Amino acid sequence: MRIAVTIFLTDETITPVRLARELEERGFSGLYLPEHTHIPVERTTPYPAGGELPPEYGRTLDPFVALGQAAAVTERLHLGTGITLVAQHDPIALAKQIATLDHLSGGRFTLGLGFGWNKEEADDHGVAWASRRELVRDRIALMRALWADQPTPYQGEFGSVRASSAYPKPVRDGAPRILVGGAAGPKLFAHIAEYADGWMPIGGGGLTESLPVLRRAWQEAGRTGDGPQVVPYAVLANPGKLAHYADLGVEEVVLQLPPADETGVLKVLDEYAACL
């Protein structure tokens, strides 16, 4: 099983360069970074985990800049977003960012995407909350048109692009690996089966019940191969939990690191290294 990590990197935590080097030296498989452009102070959306919103949410580094630094100082470490708020991006510019990072890292990038939970943040980006899932679906299709081998136009409900010369291309044909985050449900699983490679369930709970449902949606959509990849995300590790994931056929797990300084993060990394 591949063991990766995620962390809210901020202006107060360990740096991307230091963390990436330490991860590769210890044998971890990857680094996934979250995204929040800003957190409006006048916020009515409740924090999904309950209680007060942790301060790191408003201090998060741009994941693509931070992952670019991580790519530059590593050779094997896989790099991903957990998650990119696709609805809050211009899809033409985002397609260029993704393809550039994937190209410069030698195909090590995974696009973890999500639909967001903070209505105020999305509203400042002009996102209509009720249709954000369909907006993300549309933007993924537009980006795939730009990543295609030949100039390919796209006309969707929310955006369009002319047939264009757009380089670099992702290293893998068509698109980098795409994983969708979110809670289990028919709508989410339909999106995964339509345009993604798999699912990033936060916390990784309830997989015994939800995995058969996702695999059935995958088959009903006509998808072939070994089925959807499932990557439990932001997991607090223990040997029993990892063994349970292995029994379910999970091949990659992303463990949660604290948003701490270098000393604090490296201490937890050493504890996690026992799981490798």
SERO-4910 file (N, C-alpha, C, O; in steps of 0.05 Angstrom, whole numbers):
BEGIN
 pado doro    nc1    nc2    nc3   cac1   cac2   cac3    cc1    cc2    cc3    oc1    oc2    oc3
  Met    A     17    -24      0      0      0      0     18     25      0     37     27     15
  Arg    A     11     44    -17     26     69    -18     15     88      3    -10     91      6
  Ile    A     33    101     18     25    119     39     34    147     32     58    153     30
  Ala    A     14    165     27     19    193     22     10    209     46     -1    198     65
  Val    A     14    235     45      5    253     66     -8    278     55     -4    285     31
  Thr    A    -24    290     72    -35    317     65    -31    335     89    -29    326    112
  Ile    A    -30    361     84    -25    381    104    -35    408     95    -33    414     71
  Phe    A    -45    424    114    -50    452    108    -24    467    110    -17    476    132
  Leu    A    -10    469     88     15    486     88      7    515     89    -10    524     73
  Thr    A     19    530    107     13    559    109     39    574    112     61    563    110
  Asp    A     36    601    116     60    617    120     72    613    147     93    624    153
  Glu    A     60    596    164     70    591    191     80    562    195     90    555    216
  Thr    A     77    545    175     84    517    178    112    511    166    126    528    156
  Ile    A    119    485    167    141    475    152    139    483    122    116    486    113
  Thr    A    160    487    108    159    496     81    154    473     62    160    450     69
  Pro    A    144    478     38    140    456     18    166    442     11    166    417      8
  Val    A    188    457      8    213    445      0    223    426     22    231    403     16
  Arg    A    223    435     47    233    419     69    215    394     72    226    371     75
  Leu    A    189    397     71    171    374     74    175    354     52    176    330     57
  Ala    A    176    364     27    178    345      4    204    329      6    203    304      1
  Arg    A    226    341     13    251    326     16    249    305     38    258    283     34
  Glu    A    237    313     60    235    294     82    216    270     75    222    248     83
  Leu    A    195    276     61    177    255     52    191    235     34    188    210     38
  Glu    A    205    245     14    219    227     -4    240    210     10    243    187      4
  Glu    A    255    223     27    276    209     42    265    187     59    277    166     63
  Arg    A    240    191     70    229    171     88    213    150     73    203    131     85
  Gly    A    209    152     47    195    132     32    166    136     28    152    118     19
  Phe    A    155    160     35    127    165     30    122    168      0    140    176    -15
  Ser    A     98    161     -8     93    160    -37     84    187    -49     88    192    -72
  Gly    A     72    205    -32     61    229    -44     54    251    -24     53    246      0
  Leu    A     49    274    -35     41    298    -20     17    310    -34     18    317    -57
  Tyr    A     -5    313    -19    -29    326    -29    -35    351    -13    -32    351     11
  Leu    A    -42    373    -27    -47    398    -14    -75    408    -19    -85    406    -41
  Pro    A    -88    420      1   -115    431     -2   -114    460    -13    -92    471    -17
  Glu    A   -138    470    -18   -139    497    -30   -162    513    -17   -185    503    -15
  His    A   -156    537     -9   -176    558     -3   -164    584    -12   -142    592     -2
  Thr    A   -177    599    -30   -166    624    -39   -168    645    -17   -150    662    -14
  His    A   -189    644     -1   -193    663     20   -217    653     37   -232    636     28
  Ile    A   -219    663     61   -242    656     79   -256    682     87   -245    696    105
  Pro    A   -279    689     76   -292    713     85   -298    713    115   -306    693    126
  Val    A   -292    736    127   -296    738    156   -325    736    164   -332    723    183
  Glu    A   -342    749    148   -371    747    153   -381    722    140   -391    722    117
  Arg    A   -379    700    155   -385    673    144   -409    661    159   -409    660    183
  Thr    A   -429    651    143   -452    638    155   -450    608    151   -464    593    164
  Thr    A   -434    599    132   -432    570    127   -418    556    150   -396    564    157
  Pro    A   -430    536    163   -417    523    185   -393    506    176   -393    495    154
  Tyr    A   -373    504    193   -350    486    188   -360    457    188   -372    449    208
  Pro    A   -355    442    167   -366    415    165   -359    397    189   -374    379    196
  Ala    A   -335    401    200   -326    384    223   -338    393    249   -334    380    270
  Gly    A   -352    416    250   -364    426    274   -345    445    289   -320    443    286
  Gly    A   -356    463    304   -340    482    320   -330    505    303   -340    510    281
  Glu    A   -309    518    313   -297    540    299   -279    531    277   -266    510    279
  Leu    A   -278    547    255   -261    540    233   -232    544    241   -225    566    250
  Pro    A   -215    524    238   -187    527    245   -173    550    230   -180    554    206
  Pro    A   -154    564    242   -143    587    229   -127    581    203   -124    598    186
  Glu    A   -117    556    200   -101    550    177   -117    551    151   -106    554    129
  Tyr    A   -144    550    153   -160    552    128   -156    579    114   -157    580     90
  Gly    A   -152    600    130   -149    626    118   -120    633    112   -114    655    103
  Arg    A   -101    614    117    -73    620    112    -60    601     92    -36    600     88
  Thr    A    -77    584     79    -67    563     62    -51    573     38    -60    592     25
  Leu    A    -28    561     33    -12    568     10    -27    559    -16    -43    541    -16
  Asp    A    -21    573    -38    -31    564    -64    -19    536    -69      5    533    -69
  Pro    A    -36    516    -74    -25    489    -77     -8    485   -102     11    469   -101
  Phe    A    -13    499   -124      2    494   -148     30    507   -145     50    495   -155
  Val    A     32    530   -132     59    541   -128     74    524   -108     98    518   -113
  Ala    A     62    515    -87     75    498    -67     83    472    -79    105    462    -73
  Leu    A     66    459    -94     73    434   -107     94    437   -128    110    418   -133
  Gly    A     95    460   -141    117    465   -160    144    465   -145    164    454   -156
  Gln    A    145    477   -122    170    476   -106    176    447    -98    199    439    -99
  Ala    A    156    432    -90    161    404    -82    171    388   -105    188    371   -102
  Ala    A    160    393   -129    169    378   -152    198    383   -159    212    365   -167
  Ala    A    206    408   -155    234    416   -162    255    403   -145    278    400   -154
  Val    A    248    394   -121    269    383   -103    265    353    -98    278    342    -81
  Thr    A    248    340   -114    243    311   -111    244    298   -139    242    311   -159
  Glu    A    246    272   -139    246    256   -164    224    236   -165    215    229   -187
  Arg    A    216    225   -142    196    203   -142    170    211   -128    150    197   -133
  Leu    A    170    231   -112    146    238    -96    123    246   -114    126    264   -130
  His    A    100    233   -111     77    241   -126     64    265   -113     66    270    -89
  Leu    A     51    281   -130     41    307   -122     12    310   -129      4    302   -151
  Gly    A     -4    320   -111    -32    322   -117    -46    344   -102    -35    356    -83
  Thr    A    -70    351   -110    -87    370    -96   -109    354    -81   -120    335    -92
  Gly    A   -115    364    -58   -135    350    -42   -151    371    -26   -148    372     -1
  Ile    A   -167    387    -38   -175    385    -66   -172    413    -80   -171    433    -67
  Thr    A   -172    412   -107   -175    436   -123   -205    444   -125   -221    427   -132
  Leu    A   -211    469   -119   -239    478   -121   -243    488   -150   -241    512   -156
  Val    A   -248    469   -168   -248    475   -196   -268    497   -204   -263    513   -222
  Ala    A   -290    498   -190   -311    518   -196   -300    547   -192   -311    565   -204
  Gln    A   -280    550   -176   -269    577   -170   -246    585   -188   -233    605   -183
  His    A   -241    569   -209   -219    575   -228   -230    580   -256   -250    570   -264
  Asp    A   -215    597   -270   -219    599   -299   -208    572   -311   -185    566   -306
  Pro    A   -224    557   -325   -215    530   -334   -193    531   -354   -177    512   -355
  Ile    A   -191    551   -370   -169    553   -390   -142    557   -375   -122    543   -381
  Ala    A   -142    575   -356   -118    580   -340   -111    555   -323    -88    548   -320
  Leu    A   -132    543   -311   -127    519   -294   -116    496   -311    -98    482   -301
  Ala    A   -126    492   -335   -115    471   -352    -85    475   -357    -70    456   -357
  Lys    A    -77    500   -361    -49    506   -365    -33    500   -340    -11    488   -342
  Gln    A    -42    509   -317    -28    503   -292    -24    473   -287     -2    465   -281
  Ile    A    -45    458   -291    -44    429   -286    -25    416   -305     -8    400   -297
  Ala    A    -27    422   -331    -10    410   -351     19    417   -347     37    401   -351
  Thr    A     24    442   -339     52    451   -334     64    436   -310     86    426   -312
  Leu    A     49    434   -288     60    420   -265     64    391   -271     84    379   -263
  Asp    A     45    378   -285     48    350   -292     72    346   -311     87    327   -307
  His    A     76    363   -330     98    362   -349    125    365   -334    143    349   -338
  Leu    A    127    386   -318    153    391   -305    159    370   -283    183    366   -277
  Ser    A    139    357   -273    145    336   -252    148    308   -265    152    289   -250
  Gly    A    146    306   -291    148    280   -304    124    263   -300    127    238   -298
  Gly    A    100    275   -299     76    259   -297     69    251   -269     55    231   -265
  Arg    A     78    266   -249     73    258   -221     48    270   -209     44    267   -185
  Phe    A     32    285   -224     10    300   -213    -16    285   -213    -23    272   -233
  Thr    A    -31    288   -191    -59    279   -190    -77    302   -184    -72    318   -165
  Leu    A    -98    306   -200   -117    327   -195   -139    315   -177   -157    301   -186
  Gly    A   -137    322   -151   -160    316   -133   -178    341   -134   -169    363   -129
  Leu    A   -203    336   -140   -221    359   -142   -245    356   -124   -252    333   -116
  Gly    A   -258    378   -118   -282    378   -101   -300    401   -108   -294    417   -125
  Phe    A   -323    401    -95   -344    421   -102   -346    443    -82   -360    463    -86
  Gly    A   -332    441    -59   -331    462    -39   -353    460    -19   -374    446    -23
  Trp    A   -349    473      4   -369    473     26   -374    502     35   -394    506     49
  Asn    A   -357    521     28   -359    548     39   -374    566     18   -362    575     -1
  Lys    A   -399    571     23   -415    586      4   -404    614     -1   -405    624    -23
  Glu    A   -395    627     21   -386    655     18   -361    656      1   -358    674    -16
  Glu    A   -343    637      4   -319    637    -13   -326    633    -42   -316    648    -59
  Ala    A   -344    614    -47   -352    609    -75   -367    633    -87   -364    639   -110
  Asp    A   -383    646    -70   -399    669    -80   -381    692    -89   -387    705   -109
  Asp    A   -358    696    -75   -339    717    -83   -327    710   -110   -317    728   -124
  His    A   -327    685   -118   -317    677   -144   -339    677   -165   -334    669   -188
  Gly    A   -363    685   -158   -385    685   -177   -397    658   -182   -410    654   -203
  Val    A   -394    639   -164   -404    612   -168   -432    610   -157   -437    617   -134
  Ala    A   -451    601   -174   -478    596   -165   -478    569   -150   -472    548   -162
  Trp    A   -484    570   -124   -480    546   -107   -496    522   -117   -485    500   -116
  Ala    A   -520    526   -125   -537    503   -132   -527    487   -156   -532    464   -159
  Ser    A   -513    501   -174   -504    488   -199   -474    483   -199   -463    478   -221
  Arg    A   -461    484   -176   -431    482   -176   -422    455   -186   -400    453   -198
  Arg    A   -436    433   -180   -428    407   -189   -428    405   -219   -410    394   -232
  Glu    A   -449    416   -231   -451    415   -260   -430    434   -273   -420    428   -294
  Leu    A   -424    456   -259   -403    474   -268   -376    459   -268   -360    462   -288
  Val    A   -370    444   -247   -344    429   -246   -343    409   -269   -323    406   -283
  Arg    A   -365    394   -273   -366    375   -294   -361    388   -321   -345    377   -337
  Asp    A   -372    411   -326   -369    425   -351   -339    434   -354   -328    432   -376
  Arg    A   -328    444   -333   -300    454   -334   -280    431   -338   -259    435   -351
  Ile    A   -285    408   -327   -268    385   -332   -269    378   -362   -248    372   -374
  Ala    A   -292    378   -374   -295    372   -402   -280    393   -419   -267    386   -439
  Leu    A   -282    418   -412   -268    439   -426   -238    435   -424   -223    437   -444
  Met    A   -228    428   -400   -199    424   -397   -190    400   -413   -168    400   -425
  Arg    A   -206    379   -414   -199    355   -430   -196    363   -460   -179    352   -474
  Ala    A   -213    381   -469   -211    390   -497   -184    403   -501   -171    399   -522
  Leu    A   -175    420   -483   -149    433   -485   -125    413   -483   -104    418   -494
  Trp    A   -129    391   -468   -108    371   -465   -107    351   -487    -89    335   -489
  Ala    A   -127    352   -505   -129    332   -527   -105    335   -546    -93    356   -548
  Asp    A    -98    312   -559    -75    312   -577    -78    332   -600    -59    345   -609
  Gln    A   -102    334   -610   -108    352   -633   -125    375   -623   -141    372   -605
  Pro    A   -123    399   -636   -140    422   -628   -169    414   -629   -180    405   -649
  Thr    A   -182    417   -606   -209    407   -602   -227    429   -590   -221    439   -569
  Pro    A   -248    437   -604   -266    457   -592   -284    444   -571   -288    420   -570
  Tyr    A   -295    462   -553   -314    452   -534   -335    474   -529   -328    497   -526
  Gln    A   -360    466   -530   -382    484   -523   -399    471   -502   -411    450   -507
  Gly    A   -399    482   -478   -414    471   -456   -435    490   -446   -438    512   -456
  Glu    A   -448    482   -425   -469    498   -413   -458    523   -400   -471    544   -400
  Phe    A   -434    521   -389   -422    543   -373   -398    556   -386   -389    577   -377
  Gly    A   -387    544   -407   -363    556   -419   -357    542   -446   -368    521   -452
  Ser    A   -339    554   -460   -331    544   -486   -302    551   -491   -291    570   -479
  Val    A   -290    537   -510   -263    544   -520   -261    536   -549   -272    515   -557
  Arg    A   -248    553   -565   -244    546   -593   -223    524   -595   -208    519   -576
  Ala    A   -222    510   -617   -200    492   -623   -174    507   -621   -171    527   -635
  Ser    A   -156    498   -604   -133    514   -597   -107    498   -596   -108    473   -591
  Ser    A    -85    511   -600    -59    500   -594    -54    506   -564    -54    529   -556
  Ala    A    -51    484   -549    -48    487   -519    -28    467   -509    -34    443   -507
  Tyr    A     -5    477   -504     17    460   -493     28    472   -468     25    496   -464
  Pro    A     41    456   -450     46    427   -453     21    411   -449      1    421   -439
  Lys    A     22    385   -455      1    366   -450      8    350   -424     32    347   -418
  Pro    A    -12    341   -410     -6    322   -388      9    298   -399      6    290   -422
  Val    A     26    287   -382     43    264   -391     26    240   -398     31    227   -419
  Arg    A      5    234   -382    -13    212   -389    -32    222   -411    -41    245   -410
  Asp    A    -38    205   -430    -56    213   -452    -83    222   -441    -96    209   -425
  Gly    A    -91    245   -450   -118    256   -445   -120    273   -420   -133    294   -421
  Ala    A   -108    265   -398   -111    280   -373    -94    267   -352    -87    244   -354
  Pro    A    -86    282   -331    -73    269   -308    -94    253   -293   -118    253   -300
  Arg    A    -85    237   -274   -104    222   -257   -123    242   -243   -114    262   -232
  Ile    A   -149    236   -244   -169    254   -232   -184    238   -210   -195    217   -216
  Leu    A   -184    248   -186   -199    237   -164   -219    258   -154   -212    281   -152
  Val    A   -243    249   -147   -264    267   -137   -268    263   -107   -272    241    -98
  Gly    A   -267    285    -92   -273    284    -64   -302    290    -58   -316    303    -74
  Gly    A   -311    279    -36   -339    284    -28   -351    261    -13   -339    239    -13
  Ala    A   -374    265     -2   -388    244     13   -402    225     -6   -411    233    -27
  Ala    A   -404    200      3   -416    179    -14   -445    187    -21   -459    197     -4
  Gly    A   -452    180    -45   -480    186    -54   -482    181    -84   -462    181    -98
  Pro    A   -507    177    -94   -511    171   -122   -501    193   -141   -490    187   -162
  Lys    A   -505    218   -133   -496    240   -151   -466    241   -153   -455    244   -175
  Leu    A   -452    238   -130   -423    238   -131   -412    215   -147   -394    218   -163
  Phe    A   -423    191   -142   -413    167   -156   -419    169   -186   -403    159   -202
  Ala    A   -441    182   -194   -446    185   -222   -425    204   -235   -416    199   -257
  His    A   -417    225   -221   -396    242   -231   -369    227   -233   -355    230   -253
  Ile    A   -362    212   -213   -338    197   -214   -337    178   -238   -318    176   -253
  Ala    A   -359    163   -242   -361    144   -263   -360    157   -291   -351    145   -310
  Glu    A   -369    182   -292   -370    196   -318   -343    207   -326   -335    204   -349
  Tyr    A   -328    220   -308   -305    235   -317   -280    233   -300   -261    247   -305
  Ala    A   -280    215   -281   -257    214   -263   -245    185   -262   -256    167   -274
  Asp    A   -223    183   -248   -210    157   -245   -216    144   -218   -211    121   -214
  Gly    A   -227    160   -199   -233    149   -174   -243    169   -153   -250    191   -160
  Trp    A   -243    160   -128   -256    175   -106   -236    180    -84   -220    162    -78
  Met    A   -238    203    -71   -222    210    -48   -242    214    -24   -250    237    -19
  Pro    A   -249    193    -10   -268    196     13   -253    208     37   -234    195     47
  Ile    A   -261    230     47   -248    243     69   -253    226     94   -275    220    102
  Gly    A   -231    220    108   -232    204    132   -233    174    127   -224    158    144
  Gly    A   -244    166    104   -244    138     96   -263    120    112   -259     96    112
  Gly    A   -284    131    124   -303    116    139   -325    104    121   -331    116    100
  Gly    A   -336     82    128   -359     71    114   -353     58     87   -372     54     71
  Leu    A   -328     52     82   -322     41     55   -333     14     50   -339      7     27
  Thr    A   -336     -2     71   -347    -29     67   -374    -28     53   -380    -44     36
  Glu    A   -391     -8     61   -417     -5     49   -417     10     23   -432      3      4
  Ser    A   -400     31     20   -401     48     -3   -386     38    -27   -393     45    -50
  Leu    A   -365     22    -23   -349     13    -46   -365     -3    -66   -362      1    -90
  Pro    A   -381    -22    -57   -397    -37    -77   -416    -19    -93   -421    -24   -116
  Val    A   -427      1    -80   -445     20    -94   -430     35   -115   -439     39   -138
  Leu    A   -406     45   -108   -389     60   -128   -382     41   -151   -383     49   -174
  Arg    A   -374     17   -145   -365     -1   -166   -389     -8   -185   -385    -12   -209
  Arg    A   -412    -10   -174   -436    -15   -190   -441      9   -209   -448      5   -232
  Ala    A   -439     33   -198   -443     57   -215   -422     58   -237   -428     66   -259
  Trp    A   -398     50   -230   -376     49   -250   -383     30   -273   -380     37   -296
  Gln    A   -392      6   -266   -399    -14   -287   -423     -5   -303   -423     -8   -328
  Glu    A   -443      7   -290   -467     15   -304   -461     38   -324   -475     42   -343
  Ala    A   -439     53   -318   -431     75   -336   -414     65   -360   -407     80   -377
  Gly    A   -409     39   -360   -394     27   -382   -364     29   -379   -349     26   -398
  Arg    A   -355     36   -355   -326     38   -350   -314     10   -348   -326     -8   -337
  Thr    A   -290      8   -358   -276    -18   -358   -251    -17   -341   -247      3   -327
  Gly    A   -236    -38   -342   -211    -39   -326   -216    -50   -298   -235    -64   -294
  Asp    A   -198    -43   -280   -199    -54   -253   -219    -40   -235   -222    -46   -211
  Gly    A   -234    -21   -245   -253     -7   -229   -242     19   -218   -219     26   -222
  Pro    A   -258     35   -204   -250     61   -194   -228     59   -173   -229     41   -156
  Gln    A   -208     76   -174   -189     78   -153   -201     92   -128   -215    112   -132
  Val    A   -196     81   -105   -207     93    -81   -183    100    -63   -168     82    -55
  Val    A   -181    126    -56   -158    136    -41   -168    150    -16   -174    174    -17
  Pro    A   -171    135      7   -180    148     32   -162    172     38   -137    170     37
  Tyr    A   -174    194     46   -160    220     48   -162    232     76   -183    230     89
  Ala    A   -140    245     84   -140    258    111   -146    238    133   -161    244    151
  Val    A   -133    215    131   -137    193    150   -118    196    174    -95    203    170
  Leu    A   -128    191    198   -111    189    221   -104    159    224   -121    143    230
  Ala    A    -79    153    221    -71    125    217    -69    109    242    -62    119    263
  Asn    A    -76     83    239    -68     63    258    -66     37    242    -79     34    221
  Pro    A    -51     17    252    -46     -7    236    -72    -22    229    -74    -33    207
  Gly    A    -91    -22    247   -116    -36    242   -132    -24    219   -143    -38    202
  Lys    A   -132      3    218   -147     17    197   -133     11    170   -147      7    150
  Leu    A   -107     13    169    -93      8    144    -97    -21    134    -99    -26    110
  Ala    A    -97    -40    153   -102    -68    145   -130    -71    134   -135    -87    115
  His    A   -150    -57    146   -177    -58    136   -178    -47    107   -191    -59     90
  Tyr    A   -165    -25    102   -164    -14     74   -152    -34     55   -162    -38     33
  Ala    A   -130    -47     63   -117    -67     46   -136    -90     40   -137    -99     17
  Asp    A   -152    -99     59   -171   -120     54   -193   -112     34   -204   -129     20
  Leu    A   -198    -86     33   -218    -76     14   -207    -71    -14   -221    -64    -32
  Gly    A   -181    -75    -17   -168    -71    -43   -157    -43    -47   -151    -36    -70
  Val    A   -156    -27    -26   -146      0    -28   -115     -1    -31   -102    -15    -16
  Glu    A   -105     13    -51    -76     13    -56    -61     38    -48    -37     38    -48
  Glu    A    -76     59    -40    -63     84    -32    -80     97    -10   -104     98    -12
  Val    A    -67    108     10    -80    122     32    -65    148     37    -40    149     36
  Val    A    -80    169     42    -68    195     48    -72    202     77    -95    206     86
  Leu    A    -50    204     92    -52    209    121    -51    239    126    -38    254    111
  Gln    A    -64    248    148    -65    276    155    -42    284    173    -37    271    193
  Leu    A    -28    305    165     -7    317    181    -18    342    195    -36    355    183
  Pro    A     -8    350    218    -17    374    231     -5    399    217     17    397    206
  Pro    A    -19    421    217     -8    446    205     12    459    224      7    481    235
  Ala    A     34    445    228     53    453    249     80    462    237     84    462    213
  Asp    A     98    471    254    124    479    245    140    453    239    131    431    242
  Glu    A    166    458    231    182    435    223    185    414    244    182    390    238
  Thr    A    190    422    269    193    403    291    168    386    294    170    361    297
  Gly    A    145    398    295    120    384    299    113    365    277    105    342    281
  Val    A    118    374    252    111    357    229    130    333    227    121    311    222
  Leu    A    156    337    231    174    315    229    170    294    251    175    271    246
  Lys    A    161    303    274    155    284    295    132    265    287    134    241    291
  Val    A    111    276    275     89    260    265     98    242    242     89    219    240
  Leu    A    114    253    224    124    237    202    139    212    212    135    191    201
  Asp    A    155    216    232    169    193    243    150    172    254    155    148    252
  Glu    A    128    181    266    108    162    276     94    148    253     89    124    255
  Tyr    A     88    163    232     75    151    209     93    131    194     84    112    182
  Ala    A    119    137    195    138    121    180    137     91    189    144     73    174
  Ala    A    127     87    213    125     59    223    103     44    208    102     20    209
  Cys    A     86     59    194     64     46    178     74     38    150     59     24    136
  Leu    A     97     47    142    106     41    115    115     12    112    123      4     90
***
